[in-house]
């Protein structure tokens, strides 16, 4: 079942929520990078285990934030000017996250067209839930220790290089086509940090959050958005909005990514207008229909409600590599897609 915006909001409300801003979109991208470099600066000024752990969490959350802003760019709604939208999304959001806006767009629109149906490419992320606490603990350990991120990036790089029996020139050309610009973005981040006199930060406070905390909260985000939704056919209830407090917004759900029902109802609404869209929907009497949870902790409790004596450890081990590569993120870079 599909619903039209004109059936949910008044024309005036639609005009408000769909308004895009070059200034605000640019500011959000700047904000993400300012927080990343600011967290690094705090660690440099006060180097100790506490500031390191906090920096990893803050930076990992802003890295997810860059993916979220890339997502808006893929929808063409980050800014009003489409050239600016594409430039910011590609060079300042997607490429630094080893992604590509166009590839993500093609992948992600299939998710919107087939949400929670068998054709949904993101169904693998939500279908296994609920799981046991033991299973969830294993997944989080793999994420926090970098195993998930390492397996995904390894598969991505190997696929970009192409088959081992190709000539070297062909492999390098294929790599440039797939990951060349993303590699340039990594070099740019390293160069900026090296120019500041702190080249080592690239490894301990760019790659480490990218491979650890970013992976963990991406998993939590994916669980919250679609796992265990009440009705796969109801657009109000085949996605979930999770209310987030200030700490959750800073460390788990940046840039209004938690407003997922609203995004699926009106995917042309910029992320910075999603809270407004929710207020309008509630004012128009739709609040009770929207699948909503009060916190991410509540979602995780629900997601881990399967009894531990039903733990399917053998199946998890059997499919561990596959899930690490293609079952965690929804950024459009699964093993098969990179090889295509």
WOWOSUL-V607864 format. One record per backbone hydrogen bond with DSSP energy under -1.0 kcal/mol. NH is the residue of the N-H (numbers start at 1). CO is the residue of the C=O. If there is no record, write none. Layout:
nh->[NH & NH]
co->[CO & CO]
//
This chain:
nh->[7 & 8 & 9 & 14 & 15 & 16 & 17 & 18 & 25 & 26 & 27 & 28 & 29 & 30 & 31 & 32 & 33 & 34 & 35 & 36 & 37 & 38 & 39 & 40 & 41 & 42 & 43 & 44 & 45 & 46 & 52 & 53 & 54 & 55 & 56 & 57 & 58 & 59 & 60 & 61 & 62 & 63 & 64 & 65 & 66 & 67 & 68 & 69 & 70 & 71 & 72 & 73 & 74 & 75 & 77 & 85 & 86 & 87 & 88 & 89 & 90 & 91 & 92 & 94 & 95 & 97 & 98 & 99 & 104 & 105 & 106 & 107 & 108 & 109 & 112 & 113 & 114 & 117 & 120 & 123 & 125 & 127 & 129 & 131 & 136 & 137 & 138 & 139 & 140 & 141 & 142 & 143 & 144 & 145 & 146 & 147 & 148 & 150 & 151 & 152 & 153 & 154 & 155 & 156 & 157 & 158 & 159 & 160 & 161 & 166 & 171 & 172 & 173 & 174 & 175 & 176 & 177 & 178 & 179 & 180 & 183 & 184 & 185 & 186 & 187 & 188 & 189 & 190 & 191 & 192 & 193 & 194 & 195 & 196 & 197 & 198 & 201 & 202 & 204 & 205 & 207 & 210 & 211 & 212 & 214 & 216 & 217 & 218 & 219 & 220 & 221 & 222 & 223 & 224 & 225 & 226 & 227 & 229 & 231 & 237 & 240 & 241 & 242 & 243 & 249 & 250 & 251 & 252 & 253 & 257 & 259 & 260 & 263 & 264 & 265 & 266 & 269 & 273 & 274 & 277 & 278 & 279 & 280 & 281 & 282 & 283 & 284 & 285 & 286 & 289 & 291 & 293 & 299 & 300 & 301 & 302 & 303 & 304 & 305 & 306 & 310 & 311 & 316 & 317 & 318 & 319 & 320 & 323 & 324 & 325 & 326 & 327 & 338 & 339]
co->[4 & 5 & 5 & 10 & 11 & 12 & 13 & 14 & 21 & 22 & 23 & 24 & 25 & 26 & 27 & 28 & 29 & 30 & 31 & 32 & 33 & 34 & 35 & 36 & 37 & 38 & 39 & 40 & 41 & 42 & 48 & 49 & 50 & 51 & 52 & 53 & 54 & 55 & 56 & 57 & 58 & 59 & 60 & 61 & 62 & 63 & 64 & 65 & 66 & 67 & 68 & 69 & 70 & 71 & 72 & 81 & 82 & 83 & 84 & 85 & 86 & 87 & 88 & 89 & 90 & 94 & 95 & 94 & 100 & 101 & 102 & 103 & 104 & 105 & 108 & 109 & 110 & 114 & 117 & 120 & 122 & 123 & 126 & 303 & 132 & 133 & 134 & 135 & 136 & 137 & 138 & 139 & 140 & 141 & 143 & 142 & 142 & 146 & 147 & 148 & 149 & 150 & 151 & 152 & 153 & 154 & 155 & 156 & 157 & 163 & 167 & 168 & 169 & 170 & 171 & 172 & 173 & 174 & 175 & 176 & 179 & 180 & 181 & 182 & 183 & 184 & 185 & 186 & 187 & 188 & 189 & 190 & 191 & 192 & 194 & 193 & 198 & 199 & 200 & 201 & 202 & 206 & 207 & 208 & 209 & 212 & 213 & 214 & 215 & 216 & 217 & 218 & 219 & 220 & 221 & 222 & 223 & 226 & 237 & 234 & 225 & 291 & 258 & 293 & 245 & 246 & 247 & 248 & 248 & 254 & 256 & 258 & 259 & 260 & 261 & 262 & 266 & 270 & 271 & 273 & 274 & 275 & 276 & 277 & 278 & 279 & 280 & 282 & 281 & 286 & 236 & 241 & 295 & 296 & 297 & 298 & 299 & 300 & 302 & 131 & 307 & 308 & 312 & 313 & 314 & 315 & 317 & 319 & 320 & 321 & 322 & 323 & 334 & 335]
//
